[in-house]
Amino acid sequence: MKTETILLHYGYKPDTTSSQAVPIYQTSSYRFDSIQDARDLFNLNKEGNIYTRIGNPTVSVLESRLAAMHNAKGALSVSSGQAAILYSILNLASYGNNIVSSKYLYGGTYNLFKYTLKKFGIDVKFAQTNESNDFEKLIDKNTKAIYIESIGNPTNRIAEFEELSSIAHNFNIPLIVDNTVSPLIFNPFDFGADLIVYSLTKFISGNGTSIGGAIVEKGDFNWNNPKFKDEFDFDESYHGISYIEKFITSGVFVTKTRLQLLRDIGACISPFNAFLILLGLETLPLRIEKHCKNASKVAKFLSVHPKVNWVNHLSLPDHPDYKLANKYFKKGFGSIIGFGSNGGFEKAKAFVENLKLIVHLANIGDARSLIIHPASTTHSQLTKEELDQALISVDFLRLSVGIENIDDIIEDLEQALGSI
């Protein structure tokens, strides 16, 4: 099946009710047929449902579709994008280890990496640019992964994915890509990534109602190498089970994440949220195309407006990564635009507060157009120096272009710019 068909049909057959829509299995737990049945499930000798913290039939359909849309081995859905990012790191790194990351990150991810992971004894080294050699020189014997965003939120900076993948694999570590802002228009697995993380809250859901996250595993990384053999080849809590041997067909990484971290920490997605996100997946191919087309038109409009100082979008030839974007993003350049109006922060504030259609809130990827001032909100925990390094200026406005009629979006931008 092609992607559009997968997102409507894959992974579900009507149950005894003959319901065409995937049912919401709103249950905490499941009946066992016998003592032996329960024993086999808990000892991983058979597949089945035990407790919704670990797995749920509604959630399983979402996971199967996420895996299928990436031609991947497996997927795991969790409570939020932040949980997905944290689990992706904790599942392969522990005290004394480190990861190497881009500095062009969503503010919440930066805080997690800069401050919270330190409490686990995990260090994060930030490359000073997105040049591949800047990542390579930071890797040492304790490095467990390279982490980047497909398109940096909100700076729209991208990296040379194939080069980074080659570097990562030369050191026997995976390349992790946060693909939240570019589902369907970019598949990191096509260019050497090993793991993808998502905030399902954004474009995949598309309706601004449901929090969720996911880890998707391509399935061909060698977890049996010296960097990870001890982590993936022996689990004392399951009497020495080897994930490498037992779960090679279902995804070694996501299965270990489910059976250890989801079991013990419990950041599970609710069946109802999974249901709503499944509804969003059904229309994602249509929406993401409209998002990208609208964004390119808005970026062009802003780039020639006399009251706009600068515009940051991969569709514009003056973007520093324009050539790289044309190499990797054949189906669209995403719908996140950064721009600054004349007059610094005060004029940016006036502009936002005069918008009538575009909504001022802390989200992206909604079907509606959204805007926020990162320096005072999503990236407000960063120091002045860190903001400068991340290219977040005081006049920076992040616009997530929605799927409204393009004339209405531009009209609202025009009147708000006119007000300043």
C-alpha positions in Angstrom: 0.0 0.0 0.0 1.1 3.6 -0.7 1.3 6.0 2.2 -2.2 7.6 1.8 -3.7 4.2 1.9 -1.6 3.0 4.9 -2.8 5.9 7.0 -6.4 5.0 6.4 -6.4 1.2 6.5 -3.2 -0.3 7.8 -3.0 -2.3 11.1 -6.7 -2.7 11.9 -9.4 -5.3 11.1 -12.9 -4.7 12.5 -13.4 -6.6 15.8 -16.6 -8.4 16.9 -18.6 -5.2 16.7 -17.7 -4.7 13.0 -16.7 -1.1 13.8 -15.1 0.6 10.8 -13.4 3.3 12.9 -10.7 2.0 15.2 -12.4 1.6 18.6 -11.2 3.4 21.7 -10.2 0.6 24.0 -10.6 2.6 27.2 -9.4 0.0 29.7 -6.6 -0.2 32.2 -6.1 -4.0 32.0 -7.1 -7.2 30.2 -8.4 -10.6 31.3 -6.2 -13.7 31.3 -7.4 -17.0 30.0 -5.6 -18.9 32.7 -2.7 -18.8 35.2 -0.4 -20.2 32.4 -1.7 -17.5 30.0 -0.8 -14.7 32.5 2.6 -16.3 33.2 3.4 -16.5 29.5 2.5 -12.9 28.9 4.5 -11.6 31.8 7.5 -13.7 30.8 7.3 -12.5 27.2 6.7 -16.0 25.9 3.7 -14.8 23.9 2.3 -11.6 22.6 -0.8 -10.0 24.1 -2.2 -7.2 26.3 -1.4 -7.0 30.0 -1.8 -3.4 31.1 -2.4 -0.2 29.1 0.7 1.4 30.5 2.7 -1.0 28.3 0.3 -1.6 25.4 -3.3 -1.0 24.2 -5.1 -2.1 21.0 -6.0 1.4 20.0 -2.4 2.5 20.6 -1.1 -0.5 18.7 -2.9 0.6 15.5 -1.3 4.0 15.8 2.1 2.4 16.2 1.7 0.1 13.3 0.7 2.9 11.0 3.6 5.1 12.1 6.0 2.2 11.4 4.4 1.4 8.0 4.5 5.0 6.8 8.3 5.0 7.4 8.8 1.5 6.1 10.3 0.8 9.5 10.6 -2.2 11.8 8.6 -0.8 14.7 7.2 2.2 16.6 6.3 3.1 20.2 3.8 5.7 21.1 4.2 7.6 24.4 2.5 10.5 26.3 4.3 13.4 24.6 7.1 14.4 22.3 9.3 15.3 25.3 8.8 11.8 26.7 9.7 10.3 23.3 13.0 12.3 23.3 13.8 11.4 26.8 13.2 7.7 26.3 15.2 7.7 23.1 18.2 8.9 25.1 17.7 6.9 28.3 17.3 3.7 26.4 20.9 3.8 25.1 22.8 6.1 27.5 23.4 6.0 31.2 25.6 7.7 33.9 28.9 8.8 32.4 27.7 8.7 28.8 27.1 11.5 26.4 25.3 12.4 23.2 26.3 15.0 20.5 23.6 17.3 19.4 22.8 20.2 17.2 22.4 23.5 19.0 19.5 24.4 16.7 16.8 22.8 18.8 13.3 23.4 20.1 13.6 25.2 23.5 12.1 22.4 25.5 14.6 19.9 24.0 17.5 22.2 24.7 16.4 22.5 28.4 16.1 18.7 28.6 19.5 18.2 27.2 21.3 21.1 29.0 19.8 20.7 32.5 17.6 17.6 33.1 19.9 14.9 31.6 22.7 16.1 33.9 20.6 14.7 36.8 20.9 11.3 35.1 24.7 11.7 34.7 24.3 12.1 30.9 26.2 15.0 29.2 25.1 16.6 26.0 27.8 18.2 23.7 26.4 20.9 21.3 28.0 21.3 18.0 28.7 25.0 17.3 27.4 24.7 13.7 25.5 22.1 11.7 28.7 21.2 9.7 29.4 17.5 10.0 33.0 17.8 11.2 31.7 19.9 14.2 29.8 16.9 15.3 32.5 14.4 14.6 35.2 16.2 16.7 32.9 16.0 19.8 32.5 12.2 19.7 34.5 10.2 22.2 34.4 6.6 23.6 31.4 7.5 25.8 29.2 9.0 23.1 26.1 7.0 22.5 24.2 8.9 19.7 24.1 11.9 17.4 20.8 13.9 17.8 19.4 16.5 15.4 16.1 17.9 14.2 15.2 17.5 10.5 14.4 21.2 10.3 15.5 23.1 13.3 12.6 24.6 15.3 12.4 27.6 14.9 15.6 28.5 13.0 15.0 26.3 10.0 18.6 25.1 9.9 19.3 21.7 8.5 22.3 19.4 8.4 24.0 17.1 5.9 22.1 14.0 6.9 24.0 11.4 4.9 27.4 12.7 6.2 26.2 12.6 9.8 24.8 9.1 9.4 28.2 7.9 8.0 30.0 9.6 10.9 27.6 8.0 13.5 28.0 4.6 12.0 31.7 4.8 11.8 31.6 5.2 15.6 28.9 2.4 16.0 26.3 4.9 17.3 22.8 5.7 15.9 21.7 8.9 14.3 18.4 10.2 15.9 16.3 12.7 14.0 13.4 14.6 15.4 11.1 14.8 12.4 8.2 16.6 14.1 8.0 19.5 11.6 8.4 17.4 8.5 6.3 14.2 8.5 5.8 12.7 5.0 7.8 15.5 3.2 10.9 13.9 4.6 11.8 10.4 5.8 15.1 10.5 7.7 15.5 6.7 7.2 16.0 7.3 3.5 19.2 9.2 4.3 20.8 7.0 7.0 18.9 7.9 10.2 18.3 5.0 12.6 15.7 6.4 15.0 13.0 9.0 14.5 11.2 10.9 17.3 8.0 12.8 17.0 5.7 15.1 18.9 2.5 13.6 17.6 0.8 16.7 19.0 1.9 18.8 16.0 1.4 18.1 12.3 0.6 14.4 12.7 -2.4 15.2 14.9 -3.1 18.5 13.2 -6.1 19.5 15.4 -4.4 21.0 18.5 -6.4 18.7 20.9 -4.1 15.8 21.8 -0.7 15.4 23.4 1.4 12.5 22.2 4.8 11.4 21.1 6.5 8.5 19.3 9.8 6.7 18.6 10.1 5.0 15.2 12.9 2.4 14.6 14.2 1.7 11.2 15.4 -1.7 12.3 18.8 -2.3 10.7 21.2 -0.8 13.2 23.6 -3.3 14.8 22.8 -3.1 18.6 25.1 -6.1 19.0 28.2 -3.9 18.7 30.5 -3.2 21.7 28.9 0.2 22.4 25.5 -1.4 23.2 25.8 -5.2 23.6 25.6 -5.0 27.4 22.5 -2.8 27.2 20.6 -4.8 24.6 21.8 -8.4 25.0 21.0 -9.0 28.7 18.1 -7.7 30.8 18.3 -8.9 34.4 14.7 -7.8 35.1 13.5 -10.4 32.6 15.9 -13.2 33.8 18.6 -12.4 31.3 16.5 -12.0 28.1 18.4 -10.8 25.0 16.4 -8.2 23.0 18.8 -8.7 20.2 17.9 -12.3 19.8 14.2 -12.3 20.8 12.9 -9.1 19.2 14.9 -8.7 16.0 11.8 -8.8 13.9 9.7 -6.3 15.9 12.3 -3.6 16.6 15.0 -4.2 19.2 15.2 -0.6 20.4 11.4 0.2 20.7 10.7 -3.1 22.3 13.4 -2.5 25.0 12.0 1.0 25.5 8.5 -0.4 26.0 9.5 -3.3 28.3 11.9 -1.3 30.5 11.2 2.5 30.4 7.5 2.5 29.7 7.0 -0.3 32.2 9.0 1.5 34.9 8.4 5.2 34.2 5.0 4.9 32.6 4.8 7.9 30.3 2.1 6.1 28.2 -0.3 7.7 25.8 -4.0 7.5 26.5 -6.2 5.4 24.2 -8.4 8.4 23.6 -5.5 10.6 22.5 -4.2 7.8 20.3 -7.7 7.6 18.7 -7.7 11.4 18.0 -4.2 11.2 16.6 -5.2 8.4 14.3 -8.0 10.6 12.9 -5.3 13.3 12.2 -3.1 10.7 10.4 -5.9 10.0 8.0 -5.7 13.5 6.5 -2.0 14.2 7.0 -1.0 13.8 3.3 -3.5 16.4 2.3 -2.7 18.8 5.1 1.1 18.7 4.9 1.0 19.6 1.2 -1.3 22.6 1.9 0.9 23.7 4.9 4.0 23.7 2.7 2.4 25.5 -0.3 0.9 28.2 2.0 4.2 28.7 3.9 6.2 29.2 0.7 3.7 31.9 -0.4 3.7 33.6 3.0 7.5 33.5 3.1 7.7 35.2 -0.3 5.2 37.8 0.8 7.1 38.6 3.9 10.4 38.7 2.2 9.4 41.7 0.1 7.4 43.6 2.7 8.9 46.9 3.6 8.2 46.5 7.3 9.9 43.1 7.6 13.6 43.1 8.2 14.4 39.4 7.5 12.6 36.1 6.8 13.9 32.6 7.5 12.3 29.8 5.4 14.0 27.1 3.3 12.1 28.0 0.2 13.9 31.4 0.0 17.1 31.4 -2.1 18.9 33.6 0.5 18.5 31.0 3.2 22.0 29.6 4.2 20.7 26.0 3.8 18.8 26.6 0.6 20.9 24.3 -1.6 20.9 21.5 1.0 17.1 21.9 1.4 16.6 21.3 -2.3 18.7 18.1 -2.0 16.7 16.6 0.8 13.2 18.2 0.8 11.7 17.4 -2.6 8.0 17.5 -1.3 8.0 20.8 0.5 10.1 23.0 2.9 7.8 22.8 6.0 5.5 25.4 7.3 7.5 27.1 10.1 8.7 30.6 9.2 10.9 32.8 11.3 10.9 36.6 10.6 11.6 39.9 12.3 9.7 43.2 11.7 11.1 46.7 11.8 11.5 48.1 15.3 12.7 45.2 17.5 10.8 43.7 20.3 8.2 46.5 20.9 7.1 46.4 17.2 7.1 42.6 17.2 4.8 42.7 20.3 2.5 45.2 18.6 2.3 43.1 15.5 1.4 39.9 17.4 -1.3 41.6 19.4 -2.9 43.1 16.3 -3.4 39.8 14.5 -7.0 38.8 14.2 -7.0 35.4 12.4 -3.5 34.0 13.3 -3.6 32.6 16.8 -1.0 33.5 19.5 -0.2 30.3 21.4 2.6 27.8 22.1 2.1 25.1 19.5 3.0 24.4 15.9 1.5 22.1 13.2 -2.1 22.9 14.0 -4.4 23.2 10.9 -4.8 26.8 12.0 -2.0 29.4 11.6 -0.2 30.1 14.9 2.4 32.6 16.1 4.7 33.1 19.1 7.7 35.1 20.3 10.3 32.4 21.1 12.7 34.5 23.2 10.1 35.3 25.8 8.3 31.9 25.7 9.5 28.6 24.3 13.2 29.6 24.6 12.9 31.9 27.6 15.0 29.6 29.8 18.0 30.2 27.6 20.6 32.8 28.6 21.3 35.7 26.3 24.4 33.9 25.1 22.5 30.7 24.4 19.8 32.6 22.5 22.5 34.3 20.3 24.1 30.9 19.6 20.7 29.4 18.7 20.0 32.4 16.4 17.0 33.5 18.4 17.0 37.3 18.3 14.6 39.6 20.4 12.6 40.4 17.2 12.3 36.7 16.2 8.7 35.6 15.6 7.8 32.0 14.8 4.9 31.6 12.4 3.4 28.1 11.9 1.4 28.5 8.7 -1.9 26.7 8.7 -4.2 25.4 5.9 -6.6 28.4 5.8 -7.1 30.1 2.5 -3.8 31.8 1.6 -5.5 35.1 0.9 -6.9 35.3 4.4 -3.6 34.5 6.0 -1.8 37.2 4.0 -4.6 39.7 4.6 -4.2 39.3 8.3 -0.4 39.6 8.1 -0.8 42.7 6.0 -3.2 44.5 8.4 -1.1 43.6 11.4 2.1 44.9 9.7 0.1 48.0 8.8 -0.7 48.6 12.5 3.0 49.1 13.3 
